Amino acid sequence: MGGLLSVEELDRVLLVGAAVLLVAIVAVRLSTRTGLPSLLIYLGLGLALGTDGLGIEFSDVELTRTLGYAALIVILAEGGLTTRWSTIRPVVPVAVALATVGVGVSVGVTALVAHAAFDMEWRHALLLGAIVSSTDAAAVFSVLRRLPLSQRVVGALEAESGFNDAPVVILVSALSMPGEPGSLWQLLGMLVFELAVGAVVGLAVGRVGAATLRRVALPASGLYPLAVFGLIVGAYAAAALLHGSGFLATYLAALVLGNARLPHGPATRGFAEGLAWLAQIGLFILLGLLATPHDMGSALLPALVIGTALLLLARPLSVLVSVLPFRMPWREQAILSWAGLRGAVPIVLATVPLVTGVERAGQLFNIVFVLVVVFTLVQGPTLPWLARLLGFGHGLDAHDLGVESAPLEHLGAHLLEVRVPDDSRLHGVEIFELRLPRGAAVTLVVRDGQSFVPTPTTTLRHGDELLVVTTEEVREETERRLRAVSRGGKLARWFGEHG
Protein backbone atom coordinates (compact mmCIF):
# COMPACT_ATOMS: atom_id res chain seq x y z
CA MET A 1 0.00 0.00 0.00
CA GLY A 2 3.08 2.24 0.29
CA GLY A 3 2.87 3.20 -3.38
CA LEU A 4 -0.69 4.57 -3.10
CA LEU A 5 -1.39 8.28 -2.73
CA SER A 6 -2.43 9.58 0.63
CA VAL A 7 -5.70 11.48 0.90
CA GLU A 8 -3.82 14.78 1.10
CA GLU A 9 -1.71 13.96 -1.96
CA LEU A 10 -4.82 12.91 -3.85
CA ASP A 11 -6.43 16.25 -2.99
CA ARG A 12 -3.42 18.09 -4.41
CA VAL A 13 -3.50 16.02 -7.59
CA LEU A 14 -7.23 16.70 -8.01
CA LEU A 15 -6.70 20.43 -7.46
CA VAL A 16 -3.95 20.60 -10.07
CA GLY A 17 -6.01 18.50 -12.49
CA ALA A 18 -9.06 20.74 -12.04
CA ALA A 19 -6.95 23.88 -12.56
CA VAL A 20 -5.38 22.46 -15.74
CA LEU A 21 -8.81 21.43 -17.08
CA LEU A 22 -10.28 24.89 -16.45
CA VAL A 23 -7.30 26.60 -18.08
CA ALA A 24 -7.66 24.27 -21.06
CA ILE A 25 -11.38 25.11 -21.36
CA VAL A 26 -10.63 28.84 -21.28
CA ALA A 27 -8.00 28.22 -23.97
CA VAL A 28 -10.76 27.04 -26.33
CA ARG A 29 -12.12 30.60 -26.38
CA LEU A 30 -8.67 31.90 -27.28
CA SER A 31 -8.32 29.36 -30.08
CA THR A 32 -11.67 30.34 -31.61
CA ARG A 33 -10.63 34.01 -31.67
CA THR A 34 -7.21 33.41 -33.23
CA GLY A 35 -8.12 30.51 -35.54
CA LEU A 36 -5.34 28.52 -33.90
CA PRO A 37 -6.18 24.86 -33.17
CA SER A 38 -6.44 24.42 -29.43
CA LEU A 39 -4.06 21.45 -29.59
CA LEU A 40 -1.10 23.86 -29.54
CA ILE A 41 -2.26 25.40 -26.29
CA TYR A 42 -2.74 21.96 -24.73
CA LEU A 43 0.68 20.83 -25.94
CA GLY A 44 2.08 24.03 -24.42
CA LEU A 45 0.44 23.19 -21.10
CA GLY A 46 2.01 19.73 -21.20
CA LEU A 47 5.44 21.18 -22.00
CA ALA A 48 5.06 23.74 -19.19
CA LEU A 49 4.31 20.93 -16.73
CA GLY A 50 7.08 18.63 -18.07
CA THR A 51 10.80 18.23 -17.48
CA ASP A 52 11.73 21.58 -19.05
CA GLY A 53 8.94 23.37 -17.21
CA LEU A 54 7.71 22.58 -13.71
CA GLY A 55 9.83 19.41 -13.72
CA ILE A 56 7.21 16.65 -13.77
CA GLU A 57 8.99 13.51 -14.98
CA PHE A 58 7.03 11.38 -17.43
CA SER A 59 8.57 8.94 -19.90
CA ASP A 60 6.14 6.01 -20.13
CA VAL A 61 5.87 5.64 -23.91
CA GLU A 62 3.74 2.48 -23.83
CA LEU A 63 1.17 4.09 -21.52
CA THR A 64 1.10 7.15 -23.80
CA ARG A 65 0.44 4.99 -26.85
CA THR A 66 -2.33 3.06 -25.08
CA LEU A 67 -4.04 6.18 -23.74
CA GLY A 68 -3.50 7.87 -27.10
CA TYR A 69 -5.35 5.09 -28.90
CA ALA A 70 -8.17 5.32 -26.34
CA ALA A 71 -8.41 9.09 -26.86
CA LEU A 72 -8.45 8.65 -30.64
CA ILE A 73 -11.37 6.23 -30.31
CA VAL A 74 -13.36 8.88 -28.42
CA ILE A 75 -12.40 11.63 -30.90
CA LEU A 76 -13.35 9.49 -33.89
CA ALA A 77 -16.61 8.52 -32.18
CA GLU A 78 -17.53 12.17 -31.69
CA GLY A 79 -16.60 12.91 -35.28
CA GLY A 80 -18.82 10.13 -36.60
CA LEU A 81 -21.74 10.99 -34.31
CA THR A 82 -21.72 14.68 -35.29
CA THR A 83 -21.11 14.22 -39.03
CA ARG A 84 -24.24 14.50 -41.13
CA TRP A 85 -24.50 11.75 -43.71
CA SER A 86 -26.26 14.15 -46.07
CA THR A 87 -23.13 16.32 -46.04
CA ILE A 88 -20.56 13.63 -46.76
CA ARG A 89 -22.61 11.21 -48.91
CA PRO A 90 -21.85 12.95 -52.24
CA VAL A 91 -18.10 13.04 -51.48
CA VAL A 92 -17.54 9.62 -49.91
CA PRO A 93 -15.73 8.37 -53.06
CA VAL A 94 -13.44 11.43 -52.91
CA ALA A 95 -12.76 10.86 -49.21
CA VAL A 96 -12.02 7.18 -49.72
CA ALA A 97 -9.60 8.04 -52.53
CA LEU A 98 -7.86 10.62 -50.32
CA ALA A 99 -7.65 8.14 -47.42
CA THR A 100 -6.14 5.36 -49.57
CA VAL A 101 -4.54 6.55 -52.81
CA GLY A 102 -3.78 9.95 -51.29
CA VAL A 103 -2.11 8.39 -48.26
CA GLY A 104 0.01 6.19 -50.52
CA VAL A 105 1.17 9.16 -52.63
CA SER A 106 1.89 11.23 -49.52
CA VAL A 107 3.92 8.44 -47.91
CA GLY A 108 5.94 7.90 -51.08
CA VAL A 109 6.75 11.57 -51.72
CA THR A 110 7.58 12.32 -48.07
CA ALA A 111 9.81 9.25 -47.82
CA LEU A 112 11.61 10.20 -51.03
CA VAL A 113 12.34 13.71 -49.69
CA ALA A 114 13.53 12.36 -46.32
CA HIS A 115 15.82 9.84 -48.03
CA ALA A 116 17.23 12.32 -50.56
CA ALA A 117 17.67 15.29 -48.21
CA PHE A 118 18.95 13.55 -45.07
CA ASP A 119 20.15 10.16 -46.35
CA MET A 120 17.55 8.48 -44.13
CA GLU A 121 17.28 4.70 -44.50
CA TRP A 122 14.32 3.72 -46.65
CA ARG A 123 12.52 1.93 -43.83
CA HIS A 124 12.83 4.96 -41.53
CA ALA A 125 11.88 7.30 -44.36
CA LEU A 126 8.75 5.28 -45.20
CA LEU A 127 7.87 5.05 -41.50
CA LEU A 128 8.17 8.83 -41.14
CA GLY A 129 6.09 9.34 -44.28
CA ALA A 130 3.37 7.03 -42.95
CA ILE A 131 3.31 8.73 -39.54
CA VAL A 132 2.77 12.24 -40.94
CA SER A 133 0.46 11.27 -43.82
CA SER A 134 -2.75 11.15 -41.76
CA THR A 135 -4.85 14.27 -41.28
CA ASP A 136 -6.07 14.70 -37.72
CA ALA A 137 -9.76 14.30 -36.92
CA ALA A 138 -9.64 16.52 -33.82
CA ALA A 139 -7.97 19.41 -35.66
CA VAL A 140 -10.21 19.06 -38.72
CA PHE A 141 -13.49 18.83 -36.78
CA SER A 142 -12.63 21.76 -34.49
CA VAL A 143 -11.29 24.14 -37.18
CA LEU A 144 -13.16 23.41 -40.41
CA ARG A 145 -16.68 23.55 -38.98
CA ARG A 146 -16.08 27.24 -38.25
CA LEU A 147 -14.94 28.10 -41.78
CA PRO A 148 -17.24 29.35 -44.56
CA LEU A 149 -16.51 26.46 -46.91
CA SER A 150 -18.81 24.60 -49.26
CA GLN A 151 -20.50 21.47 -47.99
CA ARG A 152 -18.57 19.38 -50.50
CA VAL A 153 -15.17 20.55 -49.22
CA VAL A 154 -16.12 20.23 -45.56
CA GLY A 155 -17.66 16.82 -46.15
CA ALA A 156 -14.59 15.56 -48.03
CA LEU A 157 -12.20 16.76 -45.33
CA GLU A 158 -14.29 15.42 -42.46
CA ALA A 159 -14.79 12.03 -44.08
CA GLU A 160 -11.12 11.80 -45.05
CA SER A 161 -9.97 12.53 -41.50
CA GLY A 162 -12.35 9.86 -40.23
CA PHE A 163 -11.27 7.25 -42.79
CA ASN A 164 -7.52 7.77 -43.12
CA ASP A 165 -6.50 6.89 -39.56
CA ALA A 166 -7.20 3.22 -40.28
CA PRO A 167 -4.79 2.61 -43.21
CA VAL A 168 -2.10 4.78 -41.62
CA VAL A 169 -2.22 2.88 -38.32
CA ILE A 170 -1.86 -0.39 -40.25
CA LEU A 171 1.12 0.96 -42.21
CA VAL A 172 2.90 2.35 -39.15
CA SER A 173 2.35 -0.86 -37.18
CA ALA A 174 3.66 -3.02 -40.05
CA LEU A 175 6.76 -0.85 -40.61
CA SER A 176 7.49 -0.74 -36.86
CA MET A 177 7.48 -4.50 -36.34
CA PRO A 178 10.88 -6.15 -35.67
CA GLY A 179 12.49 -7.88 -38.63
CA GLU A 180 12.12 -7.21 -42.31
CA PRO A 181 8.72 -5.92 -43.45
CA GLY A 182 6.85 -8.09 -45.95
CA SER A 183 6.62 -7.43 -49.67
CA LEU A 184 4.47 -4.65 -51.10
CA TRP A 185 1.79 -7.15 -52.14
CA GLN A 186 1.69 -8.69 -48.65
CA LEU A 187 1.28 -5.22 -47.16
CA LEU A 188 -1.49 -4.32 -49.61
CA GLY A 189 -3.25 -7.63 -48.91
CA MET A 190 -3.13 -6.96 -45.17
CA LEU A 191 -4.45 -3.44 -45.70
CA VAL A 192 -7.40 -4.63 -47.78
CA PHE A 193 -8.26 -7.41 -45.32
CA GLU A 194 -8.10 -5.23 -42.19
CA LEU A 195 -10.05 -2.38 -43.77
CA ALA A 196 -12.72 -4.77 -45.07
CA VAL A 197 -13.15 -6.42 -41.66
CA GLY A 198 -13.29 -3.03 -39.93
CA ALA A 199 -15.89 -1.74 -42.39
CA VAL A 200 -18.13 -4.81 -42.04
CA VAL A 201 -17.94 -4.79 -38.23
CA GLY A 202 -18.53 -1.03 -37.95
CA LEU A 203 -21.55 -1.00 -40.27
CA ALA A 204 -23.04 -4.13 -38.66
CA VAL A 205 -22.69 -2.82 -35.10
CA GLY A 206 -24.08 0.57 -36.12
CA ARG A 207 -27.14 -0.84 -37.88
CA VAL A 208 -27.98 -3.48 -35.26
CA GLY A 209 -27.36 -1.03 -32.42
CA ALA A 210 -29.55 1.66 -33.99
CA ALA A 211 -32.41 -0.78 -34.62
CA THR A 212 -32.20 -1.99 -31.03
CA LEU A 213 -32.05 1.45 -29.41
CA ARG A 214 -35.05 2.66 -31.43
CA ARG A 215 -37.16 -0.18 -30.05
CA VAL A 216 -36.01 -0.26 -26.43
CA ALA A 217 -37.17 2.41 -23.99
CA LEU A 218 -34.43 2.87 -21.39
CA PRO A 219 -35.53 4.10 -17.94
CA ALA A 220 -33.35 7.26 -18.01
CA SER A 221 -32.29 9.58 -20.86
CA GLY A 222 -28.70 9.56 -19.60
CA LEU A 223 -28.42 5.87 -20.44
CA TYR A 224 -28.74 6.48 -24.20
CA PRO A 225 -25.35 8.21 -24.60
CA LEU A 226 -23.73 5.45 -22.54
CA ALA A 227 -25.37 2.77 -24.68
CA VAL A 228 -24.21 4.48 -27.88
CA PHE A 229 -20.62 4.72 -26.64
CA GLY A 230 -20.76 1.14 -25.47
CA LEU A 231 -21.71 0.07 -28.99
CA ILE A 232 -18.94 2.17 -30.57
CA VAL A 233 -16.23 0.89 -28.24
CA GLY A 234 -17.57 -2.62 -28.77
CA ALA A 235 -17.20 -2.12 -32.55
CA TYR A 236 -13.54 -1.18 -32.09
CA ALA A 237 -12.83 -4.16 -29.85
CA ALA A 238 -14.69 -6.65 -32.06
CA ALA A 239 -12.85 -5.50 -35.19
CA ALA A 240 -9.48 -5.59 -33.42
CA LEU A 241 -10.11 -9.12 -32.12
CA LEU A 242 -10.93 -10.20 -35.69
CA HIS A 243 -7.62 -8.63 -36.84
CA GLY A 244 -9.47 -5.83 -38.59
CA SER A 245 -9.19 -2.06 -38.37
CA GLY A 246 -10.70 -0.97 -35.07
CA PHE A 247 -10.46 2.71 -35.98
CA LEU A 248 -12.46 2.28 -39.19
CA ALA A 249 -15.06 0.24 -37.29
CA THR A 250 -15.26 2.99 -34.67
CA TYR A 251 -15.86 5.78 -37.18
CA LEU A 252 -18.39 3.85 -39.28
CA ALA A 253 -20.37 2.62 -36.26
CA ALA A 254 -20.50 6.19 -34.91
CA LEU A 255 -21.50 7.55 -38.33
CA VAL A 256 -24.39 5.09 -38.61
CA LEU A 257 -25.57 5.69 -35.04
CA GLY A 258 -25.25 9.46 -35.35
CA ASN A 259 -27.49 9.54 -38.42
CA ALA A 260 -30.06 7.02 -37.21
CA ARG A 261 -32.31 9.57 -35.42
CA LEU A 262 -32.03 7.76 -32.10
CA PRO A 263 -33.92 8.79 -28.96
CA HIS A 264 -32.20 11.72 -27.22
CA GLY A 265 -29.89 12.28 -30.18
CA PRO A 266 -28.87 15.86 -29.24
CA ALA A 267 -28.08 14.72 -25.69
CA THR A 268 -25.91 11.91 -27.07
CA ARG A 269 -24.04 14.29 -29.36
CA GLY A 270 -23.54 16.76 -26.50
CA PHE A 271 -22.18 13.96 -24.31
CA ALA A 272 -19.86 12.85 -27.13
CA GLU A 273 -18.62 16.39 -27.68
CA GLY A 274 -17.78 16.79 -23.99
CA LEU A 275 -15.94 13.47 -23.91
CA ALA A 276 -14.03 14.36 -27.08
CA TRP A 277 -12.88 17.68 -25.62
CA LEU A 278 -11.75 15.88 -22.47
CA ALA A 279 -9.91 13.28 -24.58
CA GLN A 280 -8.20 16.01 -26.62
CA ILE A 281 -7.15 17.97 -23.57
CA GLY A 282 -5.78 14.91 -21.77
CA LEU A 283 -4.07 13.54 -24.88
CA PHE A 284 -2.27 16.73 -25.90
CA ILE A 285 -1.16 17.49 -22.35
CA LEU A 286 0.12 13.92 -22.05
CA LEU A 287 2.05 14.25 -25.32
CA GLY A 288 3.48 17.55 -24.13
CA LEU A 289 4.62 15.89 -20.91
CA LEU A 290 6.30 13.11 -22.88
CA ALA A 291 8.25 15.53 -25.09
CA THR A 292 11.63 16.97 -24.04
CA PRO A 293 12.18 20.29 -25.86
CA HIS A 294 15.88 20.50 -25.04
CA ASP A 295 16.46 17.37 -27.15
CA MET A 296 14.62 18.72 -30.19
CA GLY A 297 17.20 21.14 -31.58
CA SER A 298 18.60 18.58 -34.01
CA ALA A 299 15.08 17.79 -35.24
CA LEU A 300 14.27 21.37 -36.28
CA LEU A 301 15.90 21.37 -39.74
CA PRO A 302 14.56 17.92 -40.79
CA ALA A 303 11.09 18.87 -39.52
CA LEU A 304 11.08 22.13 -41.49
CA VAL A 305 12.34 20.55 -44.71
CA ILE A 306 10.09 17.48 -44.55
CA GLY A 307 7.10 19.51 -43.38
CA THR A 308 7.53 21.99 -46.23
CA ALA A 309 7.73 19.12 -48.71
CA LEU A 310 4.63 17.57 -47.14
CA LEU A 311 2.66 20.83 -47.27
CA LEU A 312 3.72 22.12 -50.69
CA LEU A 313 4.45 18.92 -52.60
CA ALA A 314 3.20 15.67 -51.05
CA ARG A 315 -0.25 16.86 -49.95
CA PRO A 316 -1.12 18.79 -53.17
CA LEU A 317 0.09 15.89 -55.32
CA SER A 318 -1.91 13.37 -53.26
CA VAL A 319 -5.03 15.54 -53.63
CA LEU A 320 -4.45 15.98 -57.37
CA VAL A 321 -4.07 12.24 -57.98
CA SER A 322 -6.97 11.28 -55.70
CA VAL A 323 -9.58 13.66 -57.12
CA LEU A 324 -8.53 13.32 -60.77
CA PRO A 325 -11.50 11.04 -61.65
CA PHE A 326 -13.97 13.42 -59.95
CA ARG A 327 -13.09 16.62 -61.85
CA MET A 328 -13.00 18.79 -58.75
CA PRO A 329 -12.42 22.53 -59.37
CA TRP A 330 -8.89 23.76 -58.74
CA ARG A 331 -9.89 26.08 -55.90
CA GLU A 332 -11.46 23.17 -54.02
CA GLN A 333 -8.29 21.16 -54.61
CA ALA A 334 -6.27 24.08 -53.24
CA ILE A 335 -8.27 24.29 -50.01
CA LEU A 336 -8.18 20.50 -49.64
CA SER A 337 -4.40 20.64 -49.95
CA TRP A 338 -3.88 23.42 -47.42
CA ALA A 339 -6.47 22.09 -44.96
CA GLY A 340 -4.73 18.74 -44.44
CA LEU A 341 -4.16 19.51 -40.77
CA ARG A 342 -1.88 17.33 -38.65
CA GLY A 343 -2.32 17.01 -34.92
CA ALA A 344 -2.51 14.31 -32.27
CA VAL A 345 -2.62 11.34 -34.65
CA PRO A 346 0.95 11.72 -36.02
CA ILE A 347 2.40 12.32 -32.55
CA VAL A 348 0.57 9.29 -31.11
CA LEU A 349 1.70 7.16 -34.05
CA ALA A 350 5.27 8.36 -33.47
CA THR A 351 5.18 6.51 -30.14
CA VAL A 352 4.62 3.16 -31.90
CA PRO A 353 8.24 2.76 -33.11
CA LEU A 354 9.40 3.87 -29.65
CA VAL A 355 7.42 1.03 -28.07
CA THR A 356 8.62 -1.59 -30.57
CA GLY A 357 12.26 -0.50 -30.26
CA VAL A 358 12.88 0.80 -33.79
CA GLU A 359 16.37 2.23 -34.14
CA ARG A 360 16.53 6.05 -33.85
CA ALA A 361 12.83 6.12 -33.01
CA GLY A 362 13.46 9.00 -30.59
CA GLN A 363 14.68 11.17 -33.46
CA LEU A 364 11.57 10.29 -35.48
CA PHE A 365 9.36 11.30 -32.56
CA ASN A 366 11.14 14.67 -32.22
CA ILE A 367 10.86 15.39 -35.96
CA VAL A 368 7.13 14.60 -35.93
CA PHE A 369 6.51 16.69 -32.81
CA VAL A 370 8.28 19.77 -34.20
CA LEU A 371 6.64 19.31 -37.61
CA VAL A 372 3.14 19.19 -36.14
CA VAL A 373 3.68 22.27 -33.95
CA VAL A 374 5.30 24.42 -36.64
CA PHE A 375 2.93 23.61 -39.47
CA THR A 376 -0.18 23.84 -37.32
CA LEU A 377 1.00 27.38 -36.56
CA VAL A 378 1.28 27.98 -40.30
CA GLN A 379 -1.90 26.29 -41.55
CA GLY A 380 -4.44 26.96 -38.79
CA PRO A 381 -4.49 30.80 -38.74
CA THR A 382 -4.11 31.11 -42.54
CA LEU A 383 -7.04 28.85 -43.46
CA PRO A 384 -9.73 31.57 -43.11
CA TRP A 385 -7.61 33.96 -45.20
CA LEU A 386 -7.09 31.33 -47.92
CA ALA A 387 -10.80 30.43 -47.89
CA ARG A 388 -11.72 34.08 -48.53
CA LEU A 389 -8.99 34.41 -51.18
CA LEU A 390 -10.39 31.41 -53.05
CA GLY A 391 -13.94 32.72 -52.88
CA PHE A 392 -15.28 30.59 -50.00
CA GLY A 393 -16.78 33.50 -48.10
CA HIS A 394 -20.51 33.45 -48.54
CA GLY A 395 -21.39 32.46 -45.01
CA LEU A 396 -21.88 29.25 -43.17
CA ASP A 397 -24.78 26.93 -43.82
CA ALA A 398 -27.75 27.48 -41.53
CA HIS A 399 -27.75 25.45 -38.38
CA ASP A 400 -29.86 22.33 -38.68
CA LEU A 401 -32.97 21.98 -36.59
CA GLY A 402 -32.32 19.97 -33.43
CA VAL A 403 -34.99 17.37 -32.73
CA GLU A 404 -34.76 15.16 -29.65
CA SER A 405 -36.92 12.05 -29.46
CA ALA A 406 -38.02 10.23 -26.32
CA PRO A 407 -39.89 6.93 -26.83
CA LEU A 408 -43.24 6.34 -25.06
CA GLU A 409 -43.06 2.59 -25.49
CA HIS A 410 -46.24 1.64 -23.68
CA LEU A 411 -48.22 4.10 -25.84
CA GLY A 412 -46.56 3.21 -29.14
CA ALA A 413 -45.65 6.88 -29.56
CA HIS A 414 -42.75 9.34 -29.43
CA LEU A 415 -42.36 12.74 -27.80
CA LEU A 416 -40.28 15.11 -29.94
CA GLU A 417 -38.66 18.14 -28.33
CA VAL A 418 -37.93 20.82 -30.95
CA ARG A 419 -36.17 24.15 -30.45
CA VAL A 420 -36.55 26.82 -33.14
CA PRO A 421 -33.01 28.15 -33.84
CA ASP A 422 -32.27 31.81 -34.56
CA ASP A 423 -31.77 31.23 -38.28
CA SER A 424 -34.77 28.94 -38.75
CA ARG A 425 -37.56 29.71 -41.22
CA LEU A 426 -40.05 28.22 -38.75
CA HIS A 427 -40.20 31.78 -37.41
CA GLY A 428 -43.51 33.29 -38.50
CA VAL A 429 -45.09 29.96 -39.45
CA GLU A 430 -48.49 29.17 -37.91
CA ILE A 431 -49.06 25.72 -36.43
CA PHE A 432 -51.53 24.62 -39.11
CA GLU A 433 -49.02 25.66 -41.81
CA LEU A 434 -46.61 23.01 -40.59
CA ARG A 435 -48.89 20.44 -42.24
CA LEU A 436 -47.67 17.62 -40.03
CA PRO A 437 -48.74 14.11 -41.05
CA ARG A 438 -51.86 12.57 -39.54
CA GLY A 439 -50.85 11.06 -36.21
CA ALA A 440 -48.64 13.99 -35.14
CA ALA A 441 -49.57 17.14 -33.22
CA VAL A 442 -47.87 20.08 -31.50
CA THR A 443 -49.10 19.76 -27.91
CA LEU A 444 -47.13 22.44 -26.05
CA VAL A 445 -45.08 25.57 -26.79
CA VAL A 446 -42.59 27.06 -24.32
CA ARG A 447 -41.80 30.74 -24.99
CA ASP A 448 -39.76 33.04 -22.72
CA GLY A 449 -40.09 30.56 -19.87
CA GLN A 450 -43.88 30.37 -20.18
CA SER A 451 -45.65 27.27 -21.53
CA PHE A 452 -49.01 27.17 -23.26
CA VAL A 453 -51.13 24.86 -25.41
CA PRO A 454 -51.07 26.23 -28.96
CA THR A 455 -54.03 26.70 -31.28
CA PRO A 456 -53.84 26.02 -35.05
CA THR A 457 -53.19 29.74 -35.63
CA THR A 458 -50.40 30.12 -33.04
CA THR A 459 -47.38 31.73 -34.75
CA LEU A 460 -43.97 30.26 -33.97
CA ARG A 461 -41.03 32.46 -32.96
CA HIS A 462 -37.27 32.13 -32.76
CA GLY A 463 -36.30 30.44 -29.49
CA ASP A 464 -39.63 28.62 -29.07
CA GLU A 465 -39.49 25.08 -27.76
CA LEU A 466 -42.14 22.69 -29.04
CA LEU A 467 -43.36 19.36 -27.74
CA VAL A 468 -44.67 17.23 -30.59
CA VAL A 469 -46.38 13.89 -29.97
CA THR A 470 -46.26 11.45 -32.85
CA THR A 471 -47.06 7.81 -33.45
CA GLU A 472 -44.25 5.39 -34.26
CA GLU A 473 -45.41 5.08 -37.87
CA VAL A 474 -45.07 8.77 -38.75
CA ARG A 475 -42.20 9.81 -36.46
CA GLU A 476 -39.56 9.98 -39.20
CA GLU A 477 -41.96 11.71 -41.61
CA THR A 478 -42.75 14.27 -38.90
CA GLU A 479 -39.08 14.99 -38.28
CA ARG A 480 -38.44 15.38 -42.01
CA ARG A 481 -41.35 17.82 -42.34
CA LEU A 482 -40.16 19.94 -39.40
CA ARG A 483 -36.63 20.09 -40.82
CA ALA A 484 -37.95 20.94 -44.27
CA VAL A 485 -40.02 23.88 -42.98
CA SER A 486 -37.11 25.02 -40.81
CA ARG A 487 -34.87 25.24 -43.89
CA GLY A 488 -37.35 26.14 -46.64
CA GLY A 489 -40.27 27.84 -44.93
CA LYS A 490 -43.97 26.99 -45.15
CA LEU A 491 -43.67 26.35 -48.92
CA ALA A 492 -40.75 23.95 -48.44
CA ARG A 493 -42.12 21.17 -50.65
CA TRP A 494 -42.84 23.60 -53.49
CA PHE A 495 -39.15 24.54 -53.43
CA GLY A 496 -38.01 20.91 -53.47
CA GLU A 497 -37.01 20.82 -49.78
CA HIS A 498 -38.08 17.54 -48.15
CA GLY A 499 -36.00 17.60 -44.99
Salt bridges, closest charged atoms under 4 A:
GLU8 OE2 - ARG12 NH2 2.70
ASP52 OD1 - HIS294 ND1 2.80
GLU121 OE1 - HIS124 ND1 3.45
GLU121 OE2 - ARG360 NH2 3.36
GLU158 OE2 - ARG145 NE 2.73
GLU160 OE2 - ARG315 NH1 2.74
ASP295 OD1 - HIS294 NE2 3.30
GLU332 OE1 - ARG152 NH2 2.73
GLU359 OE2 - ARG360 NH1 3.32
ASP400 OD2 - ARG483 NH1 3.26
ASP400 OD1 - ARG487 NH1 2.94
GLU404 OE2 - HIS264 ND1 2.68
GLU433 OE2 - LYS490 NZ 3.13
ASP464 OD2 - ARG447 NH2 2.69
GLU472 OE1 - HIS414 NE2 2.58
GLU479 OE1 - ARG261 NH1 3.49
GLU479 OE2 - ARG475 NH1 3.73
GLU479 OE1 - ARG483 NH2 3.69
GLU497 OE2 - ARG487 NH2 3.40
